[in-house]
Amino acid sequence: MKVKICTIVFVVMAVSLAYAGSAAPTFHFFQYPGSMSTHFYGVSNNNVGVGGYLDSNGAQHGFMVTQAGKFTTIDNPNGMTYLEGINSSGTIVGYYIDSSSNYFAFMYVNGVFTNIGPPGGSQTLAFGINDNGVISGEYLDPTTGMDEGFTFDGTNYQTVLGPVSGAPALVYGTNVHGISTVQWGDSSGNTESSLYNGTAYKTVNVPGAVDSYIHGIDAAGDAVYSWSDSQGVFHGAALVGGKMTVFDAPGCTGGTYADSINDHHVIAGVCHVGTSVSKGFYITY
């Protein structure tokens, strides 16, 4: 494992934007120092974030960042590292890609990486972990040949198949009340989004989207999305208090992606500047 620590001062930009909350949100942009590209994927209820970056040589790394702006590089020794989620106890989940392009989900606790994934599955990815320690992700089921979602409570794995039989699915996040965000493929080859309570699905797509990718969910049931329009351009969206609001981060001409939301009105995401450069952002609302 490789660990490197550095600090950076956040660049803050306030914008006027119609939003579901009472006040206009503020976008805070940042990049890992010296990186070519930065992706911000997860934020805990302690306002600690995780993500990934490309260094000056184009190598992929994972990072953790505190609210004070202290960055720590966290690399799985077995491959390219992507850190996707973190909970209040500091447990991190993500995945690495080995030299044969195989994907392995892991959790990271107190400096130790542990591979996770449903028994017999392959190509596993972990996207989120809640404050109850429940991990969400996806894997390839060799018996069906399909990508399927899963949750893992530390003891038992639960496969999540999605609302349509035979369609690929993944679980991006699960809140402390057991509500999961599920992405699944429809018969037209588009991606749809549902909330799943363990028994029933409620499909909630971004209105007008070609593809809706539901991501993080908080304890209140508010969720964030990335979605694509008819031109293939990506935007962010938030479902807050039952109201859907779409948004674009200023200057992000290559697309806006919203990935995580915590219980304290913070949304984390990625801003693509053109086609090859990205930076992380978070919104307070």
N, C-alpha and C positions, 0 to 999 in steps of 0.2 A: 504494500500500500504506500502511495506517495501522498504526503500532506504538505502543503505550502500555505502560509498565512500572509495576507497583506491587507491594507486598508485603502478605501477610496471615499471621496466625498460625493454624495449623490447630486446629480443635476436635477433641479426641480423646475417643472413648467406647469403653470396653472392654465387651464383651458375652460372655456364656457361650453357646456354640453348639456343638452336636455337629458335628464336621468331620473330613475325611479325614486331616488332619495330626494330630500328637501333641498340639498345644496349641490352645486355643480362639483364634479369630482376634480381631483388634481392628479395629473400624471407625473410620476417620478421616474426618470430614465437613468439607466446605468449600464456600464460594460465592465466585465472583468478586466482589471488593469493589464494592458498590453495585448489583449485578445483581438483576434480578427472578427469574432462573432460571439454573442452571448445570448443564451436562452434561459428564461426564468420560468420554471414550471410549477413550483409548489411553495406555499407559505403557511406556516403553522399559526396557532393561536397565540404563540409567543412572538409573532412577527419575525421569525427566522425563516429564511428562504433557501431553496435549493434549485439547482439547474445544471446547465452544461455550457462549456465554451470551447472554442477552437483557439489554440495558441498560434504564435507567429509562424510556426511550421505547419499549421493545418492539422495538428493532432487534437483529438477529442478528449476532454477532461470533465469531471464533475466538480461542482463547487457548492459550498454552503456560505451564506452571507447573513450577518446579524443586522438588527435594526440600526446599529451604530455604524454599519458599513464595513465591518471586518470580514474579509473573504478568506475561506479556507478551501484549498484544492483537495478533493477526496477522490482518489483513483483506485478502482478495483485492479489488482495486479494481473488479472486474467484477460483484460481486454479494454476496449473503448468504453468509457463510463458515462452513463446518463443518470443523474439523480432527479427523481420525479416528484417525490412527496416526503413530507416530514410532519411528525405530530409534536404535541407539546412536551413529551418526554424526551424528544431528540432522536427518536428512531427514524431512520431514513430508509426509503425504498427506491428502487430503480432497476436498472438492468445494465448488463455489459454485453458487448459483441466480441466474440473471440476471433482468432485469425482465420477461421473457416466460415465466418459470417453466421455463426449460431448465436442465438439470443438466450440470455440467462437472467431471470429475475433474481433479485437479492434484497435482503435487508441488512442494514449497517447499524450496529449498536456498539458503543464504547470501543471503536476502532476495529471491530471484527465484522467481516463480511460473511453472510450465510446465504447460500443459494436456497431459493424457495420455488414452489410450483407444484401443481397437482401431480400425484404419482403417475408415471407413464407418459406424461405430457412432454412436449418439447417446444422450443421457440417461445419461451415464457417472458413476459414483460410485467412489471409491477408499476402502477401509476400513482396510487394513493395509499395513505394510512391514516386512520382517524385516531381520536384520543382514547378509544377503547382498544386500540391495537389491531383493528381489522384492516387487512390489506386487500386491495382490489387490483385486478389486472386481466390479462388474457394469456391464452396458450393454444398451441396446436394439438388437437385431439387426434391421435393416430388411428383411432377406431372409426372416426367419421371423416377425417381429412379436413375438418373445419376449424377455423379460429373460434374459440369459445371464451366467454368471460369466466372469471372466478373470484371468489372472496375467500379469505383465509383468516381465521380468528386466533391463530397461534397453535391450534390443535387440529382443527378440521378444515378441509377444503370443501367449498360449495361451488359446483359448476352452474353458470348462468347462461342459458341458451338464447335469450332474447325472445321477443313476442311472436316471431315468425319461425316456424319449423324449418330447419335446413338452412337458415341464414346465418352468416358470420356475425359474431357479437363480441363486445368487450365491455368490461366494467371499469370505468375511469375512476370513480370515487364512491365512497359509502360514508354517510354521516353517522353520528353517534346514536341515532334513532333507527338505524338499519335501512335507510332509504338510499338506494344506489342509482348512479347515473349510468345508463347503458346506451352504447352506440351499436347500431345494427344495420345490416344491409338489406334494402328492400328488393323487390323483384325487378326493378328497373336499374339496379346497380348503384343506386344512390344511398347515402348514409342518413339514417334517421336517429332521433334521440328520444329516449324514454326515461321516466322515473319508475323505479321498481321497488316495491316494499317487501319483497320476498314471496309474494303471492300473485300480485296483479301489476300490470304495466299501465302507465299513463304516458302516452306519446306527446311530447311537447317540443315541436320544432320551431326554429326561428322563422317567422312569417316571411315568405318570399324567397327563402334560401333554397338553393339547389341541393346542398348537402349541409346538414346540421350535425355538429360534433359537440355533444354535451360533455363537459369536463368536471370541474370541482363542484362540491356541494357543501353547504354549511349546516349547522345544527338547526337553523330555522327552515331549511328546505330551499333556500335560495341557491341558484346554480349559475355557472358561467359557461359560455359557448365560444367556439370558433365556427364560422360558417362561410360558405362560398356562394357568390352570386352567379348570374348567368354568364359573366365574363371570366369566371374562375378566380376572381379576386376574393381574398379572405378578410373578414371583419370580425370584431368582437361583439358579444351580446351578453346581457345579464338578465336573469329571471329573478326579480326581487319583489317579494310580497305579491307574487302572482302576476306581475306586470313585466313584459319583455321590453327591454331597451337595447337598441343596437348602437355601436360606437366604433369610431376609428381613432387610434392614437395619432396625434398631430405629427406630420412629417413621415409617416410610415407608409410610403407609397408602394412598398412590396407586400403589404398585408399586415393586419392586426390579429393577434391570436390571444384569447383569454383562456387561461389554464387552471387557475386555482382561486378559491375564495375562502377566507377564514371567518370566524364568528365576530370579528371586530371591524367589519366593513372595509376590508382590504382585499383587492383583486390583483392577482399576479398574471403576467403575460409576456408576450414576445412581440416586438416591433421589427418588421423587416424593412430595411432602408434599401430600396432597389432590390436586386436579385441575389446579392452575395453577402450582405452585411446585415446583422441583426443586433438588437440590444434588448435588454430586459426592461420591463416597466412594472410599476405597481400603481394602483389607483386607491385613493382613500375617498370614501363617499359618505 
